[in-house]
Amino acid sequence: MDIFLGHVLRPFTSHALDLDALKGLSSRLTLGAGRDSRGQLPFRTASLLAELSGSDFVEFPGGHLGVLQHPVAFADRLAEAL
């Protein structure tokens, strides 16, 4: 947990995004998260960033590891989004 908190979570949660730059790329940017992760930090972050930048947001099957839990449905949703 020390490694996760110190080397993974901390950089992600302390980084200041350039929202103006992301707004300029919004037509090329699609954010996504696993449907089963609603309410969790990764989902909330992705959906809020999509909202603030004007980008598309896509929900994928499963949770944080939906690509492993539901590979076919995940791939189908990804193909739709692209």
ChimeraX attribute file (.defattr): number of C-alpha atoms within 10 A of each C-alpha:
attribute: neighborCount
match mode: 1-to-1
recipient: residues
	/A:1	7
	/A:2	7
	/A:3	9
	/A:4	9
	/A:5	11
	/A:6	10
	/A:7	11
	/A:8	12
	/A:9	11
	/A:10	12
	/A:11	11
	/A:12	10
	/A:13	10
	/A:14	8
	/A:15	8
	/A:16	8
	/A:17	9
	/A:18	9
	/A:19	14
	/A:20	11
	/A:21	10
	/A:22	18
	/A:23	18
	/A:24	13
	/A:25	14
	/A:26	18
	/A:27	12
	/A:28	10
	/A:29	15
	/A:30	16
	/A:31	19
	/A:32	18
	/A:33	24
	/A:34	20
	/A:35	16
	/A:36	16
	/A:37	19
	/A:38	15
	/A:39	10
	/A:40	13
	/A:41	11
	/A:42	16
	/A:43	21
	/A:44	14
	/A:45	16
	/A:46	17
	/A:47	21
	/A:48	15
	/A:49	19
	/A:50	21
	/A:51	14
	/A:52	14
	/A:53	20
	/A:54	18
	/A:55	21
	/A:56	17
	/A:57	18
	/A:58	19
	/A:59	20
	/A:60	24
	/A:61	23
	/A:62	19
	/A:63	20
	/A:64	18
	/A:65	15
	/A:66	20
	/A:67	17
	/A:68	11
	/A:69	13
	/A:70	14
	/A:71	14
	/A:72	13
	/A:73	15
	/A:74	19
	/A:75	15
	/A:76	12
	/A:77	15
	/A:78	15
	/A:79	9
	/A:80	9
	/A:81	15
	/A:82	6
